[in-house]
Amino acid sequence: MTTTLPTPEDTTPERSTGQATTTERTAAERAAGDGSPELPPVIPERRAPAPAPAGGARESRGSAESGEPEEIPDGVRVRLLPRPVVRFRASRPDLLLCLVLLAVILLVQGWNITRFPALSDDEGTYLAQAWAVQEGRGLAHYTYWYDHPPLGWIQIAGLTYLPSVIAPESMTVAPMRSVMLLVGAACAVLLYVLARRLFLPRWSAALAMLLFGLSPLSVVLQREIFLDNLAVMWILLAFCLAASPNRHLWHHFAAGLVSAVAVLTKETMLVVLPALLVTMWTHSHRDTRKFAVTGAITACVLIGLSYPLYALLNHELFPGPGHVSLIDGIMYQMGREGSGFILDPGSGSYDVLQSWLYYDRVLPIGGVAGGVLLLCVQRWSVTARALAGPACAVAILTLVAMRPSGYLPAMYVIQGLPFLALVLAGAAASVVHALLHRRLPADRDPAAEAGAGQRAPAAPEPVRRAPAGWRERLTPRRCLVALLAVAGVGLIVPRWVDGNRDALTLDANASYRAAAAWMEREVPDPASTRVLVDDALWLDLVHDGFAPGTGAIWFYKADLDPAVTETMPRGWRDVDYVVSSPTVRRDAVDLPNVRAALQNSRPVAVFGEGPDRIEIRQVQDSPDGGER
């Protein structure tokens, strides 16, 4: 069986010739308008009946969705028709539906966005590096050491440029989360477009968009200023280009280029590229497929090489004394201590998995199950073949996460969220189509069981019937589908309401705001004061007048950056305050200067309670514990 999909340019001359009839065009237009997953696979044309073969053998064809052979009358010619091409910009129902769903998603994701979830050090780091780009200080607020490609926070610098010009003091983590709504909106729309280009019906594309945008896991993680969210936007655009209905070569070249941008935004997106190639191969024209794939790979490689070329031109490609290098950065990332097997209850990866499942079990578990289902029914399901690329992406990301010795960060799931939503919606569409349209033995024509030597009747003239009433439409199959839909809504909605309640109501950042206000109000001379702080509050202190880099010190740099340690000849004694957050207390164990500063300080203000509290501690360097 072919591994590609029928499209308007593909023809089957051995089965049909000539132009489509008016009946065929009408059927195609009708199928495209009501959002059905596919056209009827054959259009019978009447001709004189032919004698039946010996033994009552009959010509059969495969059902477009289930693959179950369907018998057709002898002497009836068939014509295979392609699926209708959905032009998103020209489809008013699609535009209206997408707009309504987008408004709902933005409302949920934007509500309480500055107060939940709690500010993270990673968010502050990316935003501080974007600030450095805006201010012309380089690619980072400290020495750039090739930990990640800089394209990600360069994009953040562009997104936050206008707000930072209008209100410079707003260039802090909590207010700048609002720009991530633009990224989330783009991702949601691209996912809907991709679903329609992969021939999912309108209701299934809407389901994928809602799963992606309203899952509590998505609501929490897409609010945060993470590079993964930007990379997801670019990889979804690459998939849309790879599945373009026009199938121009430049679309596929552009898909390769955009996929390189995704990898340079967050390098872990590299593992999704094989799934992108599967989509491109499946949806490209067979006559230009080799050129399309070769061009896409070439574009991706050429753009990707710009990163090592930058390092080479700066004499920082290879390790050496007195400078950072790209090779050292790669070796650090590859050599990070593993977090254990994801199913081992005592491992760090298991804790990360539980943190995902705490917010939502439906999308991670249902998405993986949907991906496995689609991969298993590739031979029989057109929907599964259309979604082969996203299903492969889910499989690859799942296998990578299950490495026994791998490192699994909490934001890893972000790059899988759109594919989990897409394959789950696609699996639902495949099941619904099988329930509604697969022929059962009781549905077969009794004439098909006629003995040898009997002739099959000619195809009857189409009979125009009156519109069916609601009783006729209420078939057992439709009742079953409705029952499954109600059960799905009953399962998902209560869980998501509970999962999103914290995101919409809690204030997890009150202690951070109070600590920043205290530092602004109580420190008399910030320009000459040195403070160890995590990056979640670094920009707040910079806007309050602390010297960036040597006054407001990202606490890691007090031990790890020679440019900072040279300015601290007395070590921890050159520090005035420590803003002790959960991140600082957790990582101080491996940082001698930070650990000593915490041990030789006393709290002067405490905000919050428990492990999430924020302490402002004043360093004391006299033996009797007096202030300096």
MORA-V115644 format. One record per backbone hydrogen bond with DSSP energy under -0.5 kcal/mol. NH is the residue of the N-H (numbers start at 0). CO is the residue of the C=O. If there is no record, write none. Layout:
nh=NH co=CO
nh=NH co=CO
//
This chain:
nh=4 co=281
nh=9 co=6
nh=14 co=11
nh=15 co=11
nh=24 co=20
nh=25 co=21
nh=26 co=22
nh=27 co=23
nh=28 co=24
nh=29 co=25
nh=30 co=26
nh=31 co=27
nh=32 co=28
nh=33 co=29
nh=34 co=30
nh=35 co=30
nh=44 co=76
nh=52 co=56
nh=55 co=52
nh=56 co=53
nh=60 co=69
nh=62 co=67
nh=66 co=62
nh=69 co=60
nh=71 co=58
nh=75 co=72
nh=76 co=44
nh=76 co=74
nh=80 co=40
nh=82 co=5
nh=85 co=83
nh=86 co=84
nh=87 co=85
nh=89 co=86
nh=90 co=86
nh=90 co=87
nh=91 co=89
nh=94 co=90
nh=95 co=91
nh=96 co=92
nh=97 co=93
nh=98 co=94
nh=99 co=95
nh=100 co=96
nh=101 co=97
nh=102 co=98
nh=103 co=99
nh=104 co=100
nh=105 co=101
nh=106 co=102
nh=107 co=103
nh=108 co=104
nh=109 co=105
nh=110 co=106
nh=112 co=109
nh=114 co=111
nh=115 co=111
nh=123 co=119
nh=124 co=120
nh=125 co=121
nh=126 co=122
nh=127 co=123
nh=128 co=124
nh=129 co=125
nh=130 co=126
nh=131 co=127
nh=132 co=128
nh=133 co=129
nh=134 co=130
nh=135 co=132
nh=136 co=131
nh=137 co=131
nh=144 co=142
nh=150 co=263
nh=151 co=148
nh=151 co=263
nh=153 co=149
nh=154 co=150
nh=155 co=151
nh=156 co=152
nh=157 co=153
nh=158 co=154
nh=159 co=155
nh=160 co=157
nh=161 co=157
nh=163 co=159
nh=164 co=160
nh=165 co=161
nh=166 co=162
nh=169 co=166
nh=170 co=167
nh=171 co=169
nh=175 co=171
nh=176 co=172
nh=176 co=173
nh=177 co=174
nh=178 co=175
nh=179 co=176
nh=180 co=177
nh=181 co=178
nh=182 co=178
nh=183 co=179
nh=184 co=180
nh=185 co=181
nh=186 co=182
nh=187 co=183
nh=188 co=184
nh=189 co=185
nh=190 co=186
nh=191 co=187
nh=192 co=188
nh=193 co=189
nh=194 co=190
nh=195 co=191
nh=196 co=192
nh=197 co=193
nh=198 co=195
nh=199 co=194
nh=201 co=34
nh=204 co=200
nh=205 co=201
nh=206 co=202
nh=207 co=203
nh=208 co=204
nh=209 co=205
nh=210 co=206
nh=211 co=207
nh=212 co=208
nh=213 co=209
nh=214 co=210
nh=217 co=214
nh=218 co=214
nh=219 co=215
nh=220 co=216
nh=221 co=217
nh=222 co=218
nh=223 co=219
nh=223 co=220
nh=225 co=223
nh=228 co=225
nh=229 co=225
nh=230 co=226
nh=231 co=227
nh=232 co=228
nh=233 co=229
nh=234 co=230
nh=235 co=231
nh=236 co=232
nh=237 co=233
nh=238 co=234
nh=239 co=235
nh=240 co=236
nh=241 co=237
nh=242 co=238
nh=243 co=240
nh=246 co=243
nh=250 co=247
nh=251 co=247
nh=252 co=248
nh=253 co=249
nh=254 co=250
nh=255 co=251
nh=256 co=252
nh=257 co=253
nh=258 co=254
nh=259 co=255
nh=260 co=256
nh=261 co=257
nh=262 co=258
nh=263 co=259
nh=264 co=260
nh=265 co=261
nh=268 co=265
nh=269 co=266
nh=270 co=267
nh=271 co=268
nh=272 co=269
nh=274 co=271
nh=275 co=271
nh=276 co=272
nh=277 co=273
nh=278 co=274
nh=279 co=275
nh=280 co=276
nh=281 co=277
nh=282 co=278
nh=283 co=279
nh=287 co=284
nh=288 co=284
nh=291 co=287
nh=292 co=288
nh=293 co=289
nh=294 co=290
nh=295 co=291
nh=296 co=292
nh=297 co=293
nh=298 co=294
nh=299 co=295
nh=300 co=296
nh=301 co=297
nh=302 co=298
nh=303 co=299
nh=304 co=300
nh=305 co=302
nh=306 co=303
nh=307 co=303
nh=308 co=304
nh=309 co=305
nh=310 co=306
nh=311 co=307
nh=312 co=308
nh=313 co=309
nh=314 co=311
nh=315 co=310
nh=319 co=322
nh=322 co=319
nh=325 co=315
nh=326 co=316
nh=328 co=324
nh=329 co=325
nh=330 co=326
nh=331 co=327
nh=332 co=328
nh=333 co=329
nh=334 co=330
nh=335 co=332
nh=338 co=405
nh=343 co=340
nh=344 co=342
nh=346 co=343
nh=347 co=338
nh=348 co=338
nh=350 co=346
nh=351 co=347
nh=352 co=348
nh=353 co=349
nh=354 co=350
nh=355 co=351
nh=356 co=352
nh=357 co=353
nh=358 co=354
nh=358 co=355
nh=359 co=355
nh=364 co=360
nh=365 co=360
nh=365 co=361
nh=366 co=362
nh=367 co=363
nh=368 co=364
nh=369 co=365
nh=370 co=366
nh=371 co=367
nh=372 co=368
nh=373 co=369
nh=374 co=370
nh=375 co=371
nh=376 co=372
nh=377 co=374
nh=379 co=376
nh=380 co=376
nh=381 co=63
nh=381 co=379
nh=384 co=380
nh=385 co=381
nh=386 co=382
nh=387 co=384
nh=390 co=386
nh=391 co=387
nh=392 co=388
nh=393 co=389
nh=394 co=390
nh=395 co=391
nh=396 co=392
nh=397 co=393
nh=398 co=394
nh=399 co=395
nh=400 co=396
nh=401 co=397
nh=402 co=399
nh=405 co=402
nh=407 co=405
nh=408 co=406
nh=411 co=408
nh=412 co=409
nh=413 co=410
nh=414 co=411
nh=415 co=412
nh=416 co=412
nh=416 co=413
nh=417 co=413
nh=419 co=415
nh=420 co=416
nh=421 co=417
nh=422 co=418
nh=423 co=419
nh=424 co=420
nh=425 co=421
nh=426 co=422
nh=427 co=423
nh=428 co=424
nh=429 co=425
nh=430 co=426
nh=431 co=427
nh=432 co=428
nh=433 co=429
nh=434 co=430
nh=435 co=431
nh=436 co=432
nh=437 co=433
nh=442 co=439
nh=443 co=440
nh=447 co=444
nh=448 co=445
nh=449 co=446
nh=453 co=450
nh=463 co=461
nh=464 co=462
nh=472 co=468
nh=473 co=469
nh=474 co=472
nh=478 co=474
nh=479 co=475
nh=480 co=476
nh=481 co=477
nh=482 co=478
nh=483 co=479
nh=484 co=480
nh=485 co=481
nh=486 co=482
nh=487 co=483
nh=488 co=484
nh=489 co=485
nh=490 co=486
nh=491 co=487
nh=492 co=488
nh=494 co=490
nh=495 co=491
nh=496 co=492
nh=497 co=493
nh=498 co=494
nh=499 co=495
nh=500 co=496
nh=501 co=497
nh=503 co=499
nh=504 co=500
nh=505 co=501
nh=507 co=114
nh=507 co=505
nh=512 co=508
nh=513 co=509
nh=514 co=510
nh=515 co=511
nh=516 co=512
nh=517 co=513
nh=518 co=514
nh=519 co=515
nh=520 co=516
nh=521 co=517
nh=522 co=518
nh=523 co=521
nh=527 co=524
nh=528 co=525
nh=530 co=550
nh=531 co=576
nh=532 co=530
nh=532 co=552
nh=536 co=533
nh=537 co=533
nh=538 co=534
nh=540 co=536
nh=541 co=537
nh=542 co=538
nh=543 co=539
nh=544 co=541
nh=545 co=540
nh=546 co=525
nh=548 co=551
nh=549 co=547
nh=550 co=546
nh=551 co=546
nh=552 co=530
nh=552 co=550
nh=553 co=551
nh=554 co=532
nh=556 co=553
nh=557 co=553
nh=557 co=554
nh=558 co=555
nh=559 co=555
nh=560 co=556
nh=561 co=559
nh=563 co=560
nh=564 co=560
nh=565 co=561
nh=566 co=563
nh=567 co=564
nh=570 co=567
nh=572 co=569
nh=573 co=570
nh=574 co=571
nh=575 co=529
nh=576 co=529
nh=577 co=616
nh=578 co=531
nh=579 co=577
nh=579 co=614
nh=580 co=578
nh=584 co=580
nh=585 co=581
nh=586 co=582
nh=587 co=583
nh=589 co=586
nh=590 co=587
nh=591 co=589
nh=594 co=590
nh=595 co=591
nh=596 co=592
nh=597 co=593
nh=598 co=594
nh=599 co=595
nh=600 co=597
nh=601 co=617
nh=603 co=615
nh=604 co=615
nh=606 co=613
nh=611 co=608
nh=612 co=609
nh=613 co=606
nh=614 co=579
nh=615 co=604
nh=616 co=577
nh=616 co=614
nh=617 co=601
nh=618 co=575
nh=618 co=616
nh=619 co=599
nh=621 co=625
nh=624 co=621
nh=627 co=618
//
